[in-house]
Amino acid sequence: MPPRAAQQREEFVHPSARHAKKKGPSPFAIQPITAFYIFLAANAISALFAPIQDCDETFNYWEPTHYLSHGYGLQTWEYSPDFAIRSWFYIALHAITGSLRRLLPRPTKVAQFYFIRYVLAFICSLCQVLLFRVISFTLNPRIGLFFLMATVMSPGNFHASTAYLPSSFAMYMSLLGAAAFMNWRGGLRTSWGIWWFAVGGILGWPFASALCAPFLIEEGIFAMLSDRQRFYETILRVGRGVIAALLLVVGDAAINTFFYKKLEVVAWNIVKYNIFSSTGGPNLYGTEPWTFYFRNLAINFNMWFVLALLSLPLFLIQKAISTKHNGFQSGLRTIVFLSPFYMWLGIFTLQPHKEERFMYPMYPFIALNAAIGFHIILSAFGTSDPKTLIGKIPARLKLLVVTTTLLLSLDLGVARVIGLYTAYSAPLKLYQPLGAGVIEEQGLGGRGDHVCFGKEWYRFPNSYFLPRDMHAKFIRSEFRGLLPGEFSEARTGFGFWSGTWLPTRGMNDRNEEDMGKYVDIKQCSFLVDTRYPESKEPLPPNEPDYITDDEKWEVIKCEPFLDAGNTHLLARVLWVPEWDFIPEKFRRRWGQHCLLRRKT
């Protein structure tokens, strides 16, 4: 008698399910290593060129990482021991990664910044290719190809793939979790699926763990329809995944206890603040209409978002009119694969506070749904039955229509990416005169000088761009919310990284302004400001035009920055070239993002 393990291995392969059968060679099949290089190329472009779109990425992630690596940085209220809603485990992983760059030639702080981004690009590519591989042999190689295209051709991937945000990390884990749940070859991987979604939720963003719900519901349905032995096997698989997740919670709590010097379960603190807060929670930072995500996703995924929305109706129509009978399991599995997209979009559309990054964990499912929807459409469009209207269309004309559609999507995606880079990359280019990215960091200014920010506080990239212990400081503008403070730099008698646990002053979770966060402008050796020459609005009293104040300030460097307020919507969304035949109203309007030095 063969070993029982071998028997179990065969039991999990469902002959009636198409996804479990090995398929013959397909003209659409791409080798995983080739797909990996394509993903890596797209993500490397993001690492090199993507602007930092969200100041939360700067202040909540890059600054704490800089503090662990270099001993100083800006501190938000979320890292105050009084609130503790950010995980130091997640930060420490990136700080270690960045510190490895010091072992290589030309070890500047800017090099550390980009090294972390390149590592994120590599990890994201690896996760993407693993799901691509599972989609290709579980569903169809053509669906795998469309998944790849929907991912690399979309500006959404340009944003999310290398963003240093928990929602991007949760996206990586969603890719791995979905790959584990979808892959039934050689046995069910429920435990691994739960584990990966748990890692994304515990170390990244707790709410992202909800994306595994449809897969667990599927497990429950099949367990209820199976015999007693398989029911117990399902309980065992789920139990192993849950136990592994609980152990990770313990490990995360232990590391955060080390930093905060008190027991903290950060994942629970995040849930408690966002759902049960009595001070207003995330709604204090702005609310948006229900159409926000639909507009945002249409811009960042163009036709692929439309296909994702249509995927479930298309599949149900296909099942209703198809003469093929593939069984209950095959149909249910496809619905399960399509469900996370609709679930996530529905839940977050109902939330008043909306941000683009909240969609990042769902991005793999947008690409998956779009790929399935496109596959269904092409299956119908590709019919050669002469009795049907579509069958009478010449094959070359069909190919032309499909190719033109894909090229249009690619053009829109590239125009969006180029538009973002040319419009908003100035903050990553501005600090070279100070010595940022220069060998031995030789540049203007002295060690420990203050680089100040007024109305442009949220455009500060991070302290990796300030060499020689230069510190970012804030002067008062018209903003009346809570700005970041600074991690304590006390060392003697306080041990390592005392700023993670020492009591803070002026921190609150109500977004109330604290005057202690400002310095007098006389303390500023350098100042960053932006000027919009075409703006007709009068300047507010706390935001004068420092750039033209040549009696006090010397302009060191300026970079073009999009004047969104005076630029047409089309030119804000897409790159519009500066050609003579482009109508004046569609041309982009520019401001100047400048680094100034105080005159002595």
N, C-alpha and C positions, 0 to 999 in steps of 0.2 A: 504494500500500500504506500503511495507517495506521501510525503510529509503534509501535515495539515496546513502549514503555511502556503504550500503550493496550491492546495485546494482553495484556500481563501483568496489567493491571488487571482484565480480564474473566476471566482464567484462575483467579483466586482465588475467584470466586463459584461455589459449588457448587450447581447447579440441583437436585440430589437432596436437598440438606440444607434442611430447613424454616427453619433460622435465617438462611439466606442470601436468602430470598425476602422481598420487600416485602409487607407485609400491609395489608389494607384498614383503614379506621377501626374502632376498637373502643370500645364504651361504657365500657371500663375505662381508656382511655388518658388520661394526665395530661400536660399540657405540662411539659417540663423546668423551665421557669422557675417554674411553680407548685410543682413538687416541691422545687425549691431553696429556696423560701421556707418550705416546711413543715419541711425538714431544718434550715434556719437557725433557725427559731423554737425547735425542740426543743433544738438545740445551744446557743442563746443562754440558754435556761433553765439548762442545765448550767453554762455559764460564770458565771452570776450566783449560782447557789444551791448547786452541788455542793460538799460538804465535801472536804477533802483526806483521802483514805482511807488513803493509804500514806505512812509517814514517809520512804520512799525518794524519793518525789516532792519532799518538802521538802529533805532533806539532800543528795541527789545531783543535783538539777536547779535548784530555786529558789535555793538558797544559792550555788552557783557563779555563777548568772546575776546575783544581787545583788552578788557580788564584782566581776564585770566592770563592772557599771553604777555601783556606789557605793563600791568600794574595800575592802569588808570583808564577811565572811561565814564560815559554818561549812564546814569541809573534812572530808570522809570519807576513809578510807584509799584508796578507789578513785581519788582524784585525786592521791594522793601520786606523785611522779615514780618512786618505787621500784616501783609497780604499774601505773599508767597504764591503767586499764581503763574510762575514761570519755572520750568524745570532746568536746574543746573546740569543734570545728566546730559540733556540734549545740547546745551552750550559747551560742556566739557569735551564732547566728541569732536566738535568743530574746532575748539581751541587746540586740541592735540593734533588734529589734521593740519591746521595752519602752522603750528610750531615745527612740524616735520620739514616745512619749506626752508627753515633756517639751515638745514643740513646740506642744501643744494647751493650751487653758485649764485651770486647776485641776490643775497637774501634781504631784500627790502620789505618794508611793511606792505607796500602795494603788491609786491609779488606774493606775499602771504594771502592777501585778499583774493587775488585771481587764482591762486593754487587751490583754495577752498572751493571756489566756483568750478574749477576743472574737475576736482574730485566729485563734486555733486553731479556734474555732467556725466561722468563715467558711471556712477552708481545709478543714475536715472536711466541711462542707456541700457545697462544690464537688466534692470527691472522691466523695461519696456520690451526688450527682445525675448525675455522669458514668457511674458504674456502673449507676444506675437507668435511664438512657437506653439503655445498651447492652442491659441485660436486657430492656427493653420491646420493642425491635425485633429482638433476636436470638432470644428465647424467646417471650414473649407479653406484651402490655400488662397482662394481669391478674396475671402473675407479678411484673411491675415494681411494680404497685400493692401487692401483698402484701409485696414486699421493703421498700417504703417504710414500710408499717404495722409490719412486724416490727422495723424499725430504730427508728422514733420512739416506738413504744409500749413499748419495753423499757427497764427500768432499766439494763441493761448499757450502752446508748448514753449514758445520763445519766452513768455513771461514766467511760467511755472517751473520749468525743468531745472533751473539753477538758482531760483530764488531761495534765499536763506530764511525760510519760514516753516513753521510746523505744518502748515497746510500742504506745502510742497513735499515735506517728508512723509506726511500721511498719504500723499499721492503715490510716492514710491511704494509704500507698503500696501496700498490698494492694488497696485499692479501685481505684486507678489501674492497677495491674498486671493485675488480673483484667479490667478494662474493655478494656485493650489486647489481651489474649490472646483474649477472647471475641468481639471485634468483627472479623468477616471482611469487612465491607462495604468495597469499594474496595481490598482487598489485605490480606495478613496483617501484623500489627504485632508480630511476635515480638521484634524489637529493642527496641521501646518497652516491651513487657511485661517483658523481662529487666532493662531499665534501671530501671523503677520498683521492682521487687522488690529490685534491688541497692541503690538509694537507701535503701529501708527497712532493709536489712540492714547497710549500711556506716555510715550516719549514725545509724541507730536501733539495732536489735537484730539481730545477725547471723543468729540462728536463724530469723527471720521469712522470710529468703530461700528457705527450704525450701518455702514455700507455692507456689512456681512449679513445683515438680517435676512435678505431674500435667500441667500445660500443656506442659512440655518433653517429657514422655513421649509426649503426643499428637503433638507435632511430629515426633518420631522415628518413630512408627508410620506416620504419613502419608507421611513422607519415604521410608521403606523400601518402601511400597506404590506409590510414584510412579515416574515415569520418571527417567532420569538428570538431565535438566535441572532438574526440580523438586527433586531431591535436592540438587544443588549450590546451588540458590536457598535451600533450608533451611539449609544449612551457612553460607551467606553471611549470612542474617538472624541466626542464632545468634551467628556470629562478631562481627558488628557490636555486638550487645548485650553480649557478653562484653568486647570491647575498651573500650566505654564504661564498663562497670563497673570495669575495671582502672584506667582513667584517674581515676575517682572515688576509688578506693583511694589513688592517688598524691596527689590533691588533699587528701584527708582527712589523709593522713600528713604532708603538708607543713604544714598548719595546726596539727596536733597537735605537730609538731616545733618550730614557733615557740613554742608555749606551754610544752611540757615541756623544751625546749632539748636534746632528743635525739630520735633517730629512733624513732618509735612508730607501729605499725600497730594501732590500738586494737581494731578488729574481731577481729583475730587474738588479741590479749591477752584479750578476753572469752571467746572459744572455749577458749583454753588454760586459763584459770582454771576455767571451768565443767565442762570435760570431763577435762582432764589434770592438775588440781591435786593435789598430794601433801599438802596441808594440810587437806583436808576439803571444800573447795569450797563450793557453796551449801548443802549439807546441814547446815552448821554453824548455819544460821539457822532450822532447824526442818524437820520432815517431816510429811506428811499421808497419810491412807489413800487408796486408789485411788478411793474414792467422792467425794473432795473436789470435783472439778470438776463431777461430775454434780449434786451438791447445789447448788453455787454457780450453775451455769448454769440449773438449774431455777428458782431464786429470781429470777435476773436476766432470764430470757427466758420464764418460765412456759410457756404452751402452744407457743410458737414453738420452744423447745428440743426438746420432744417431737416436733414435726413435723420438725425437722431430723434427729433420730435415725431417723425412719421414712422419710425421703425416698428413700433408695436402695432399700430393700425395696419401697416403693410403686411406684417407677419400674419395677423389674424385673417386678413383678406386672402392671403396666399393659402392658408390652411383651409379656409372655407371653400375655395374654388378648386383646390388641387385634387387631382384624381389619385395621387399617391397617398398611401396610408403608412406613416412612419411610426405610429404608436404613441401612446400617452406620454411615455417618458421623454421622448425626443421633443415633443411640443412643449411640455412643462419646463424642460431644461432651458429651451430658448427663451421662454417668458421670464424665467429666473435671471438669465443673463441680461435681459433688457431692463429688468425692474430697478436696479440701483440708480440709474440715471433719473427716472421719473420720480422715485422716492425722494432723492436728494434735492432735486429741483423744486418739488412741491413743498417740502419742509422749509427750505430756506427762502422761498418766495413769500411764505407767510410771515417771516420774521421782519419786523420793522427796520432793524439795523442790517444793512447789506454792504458787503465789500467784495470786490472781485476775487480776492484770495480765498474766500469761503467756498468757491467753486472748484478750487484746485484738486481736492481729493476725488472729485467726480470726473475730471478730464479723461481718464482712461475709458470710462464708460460712455462718454460722449463719442469718442472715437470708435468704440466697439459697436454701439447702437447705429452710428452713421454707416459703418462698414456693412453691417447686416442689412440695413435699409437700402443701401446702394446695390448690394448683391441681389436683393429681391427685385429691385427695379430693373437691373440689367438682365436678370433671368427672364423677366417678362418681355423686355425690350428686344432681347436677342432671339426670340422665337422665329423660326423659319417656316412656320406653317402658312402656306399660301392662302388658306381659308380665312385668315385673320388679316385685319388692316395693317398691323405692325409687321406681319410676315411678308407683306408686299414691299416694304421699304428695302431698298438695296443695302447690302451689308456694308459697303464702303461709306454710304451716307450715315448709317448708324455709328460706325467707327468715328466718323468725323464729328458727329454730335457729342459723343462721349468724350473724345479727346479735347474738343473745344471747351466742354464744361470743366474738365479737370485743369486745363491750362488757365481758364478764367479764375478758378479757385486758387491756383498757385500764384497767379498774378496779384490777386487781392491780398493773399497772405504776405507775399514779398513786399508789396506796397505798404502794408500796415507795419511790418517790421522795420523797413527803411524809414518810414515816417516817424516811428517811435525813437529810433536811434538818432536821427538828425535833429529831432525836435527837443529831446529831453536828456541827451547824454552830456551836456555841459558840466554838471557837477562832478563827473568822473574825470574830467580833463583839466580842471581849473587849478589844481594845487601843485603842479610840477615846478613852478618858480620857487616854491618853498623847499623843494628837494624831494617831493613825493615821487617815489619810484626811481630816484637817481641813486647811483652807487655811492655809498657813504653818506647819502642824504644831504649833500651839500646844496645850499640854496639860501634864499633871503631869510632874514630874521634870525633871532637867537633862540637858544634852548629854553623851552618853557614859555615861549611867547603865547599870547592869547589871540586866537582867531575867532572873531565875533560874528554872530548872526542875529539879525533883527527879523524882518518879515520873511526872510528866506530860511528860517530855522528848520523847516521841514524838508529842505533840499540838501541839507548837510549829508554827504554820503556816509561817512563814519570816520573814526579816528585813525584808521589804517592809512588815510590820506594826509595825516598831519605828522610830519617827521620831527625828530629831535624833541620829543616830549612836549610838543605844542598842544595846547588844550583848547577845545571848543568852548566858547562862552556865549551867553545870550544877553542881548540888550533889549529893552522893552519896545514892543511894536504895538499894533492894534489887537493882537491876539490876546484873549482873556482866559484861556484855558490853562491847564497845568503842564508846564514844561519839565523835561527831565532834570534831575539833579546830577550829582557826581558820586561815584563810589568812593568811600573813604579810602585814603591811601596810607592810613596808619599801619605801621609795620612792627616796630619794636614793642614787644610785650603782647602783641595781638595775634601772632601766628600768620599763616598764609591766608591771603584773600579775606582779610578782616572786613572788607566792605560788603561782603555777602551776608554778614550777620549782625554787624554793629547797628544800633538804632539809627533811624533816619529822621530828618526834620523836614517839615513842609510837604510831606507826601499824603495824598488822600485819594480815595476811589470815586470822587464826585466831580472830577475834572475842574476843580476850583483853583484859580490862579494863586500862586505863592510868590510873593515879591522877593523872597530870598533866592530865587533862581536867576535873578538878573545881576549884571555888573554894570558899573558906570562906564560909559563909552570911552572915557579917558584911559581906562585900563586896557583898551584894545590896541594891539600892535597892527593887526590886520582886520579887515571887515569884508564880508561877502554881501553883495547887494545885486539886485536886478532892476533894470530900467526898461520901460516900454515906451519908446518915443512916440508911438501913434496913439497912446492912451489919452483920452480927453478928460478923464476923471481927475478932480483935484486931489492932491496928495494929502493924506491924513496927517495930523500933527506929529504922531510918533513914527512916521515912515517918510522922512524927507528923502530927497534925491541925493544920496551920498556920492554917487558917481560923478555928478557935475560940480560937486563942492571941491574944486581944485585948490582951495586955500588950506584945507585940512587933510585931504586924501589924495594919494597918487594912485592912478590906475596901473596895476601891474599886469593884469591879463584879463581879457574878456572873451567869452565864447557865446555864439548865437544861441538864443533860447526862444522857443515858440511863444508868440503873443497869442495865447488861446482866445482871449477876450475879443480880439479884433480879427480873428481868422475864421473863414467860412467852415461850417461843419464838415464838409467833404475833405478839406485840406487838413483839418484836425484829425480825422479818422484815418486817412490814407496819405501817403507821400504824393505830393503834386510837384512835378518838376518846374523849375524856374525858366520856362520857355516863353518866348515872345508871344506865341499864338494863344497861350493860356489866358482866358479872360481875367481881368484885374481882380474881380470879386472872388475868384477861386484861388488866388495866390496866397501863399502863407505870409503872415506878418511876423516880424522878428523883434525880440528884445535883446538886451545884453546882460549876461550873467557874469559878474565881474569880481575879481579879487583886488582889493584896495589896501594900500599901506599908509599908515598915518605919517604925515609929514612932521618932521621935527623942527 
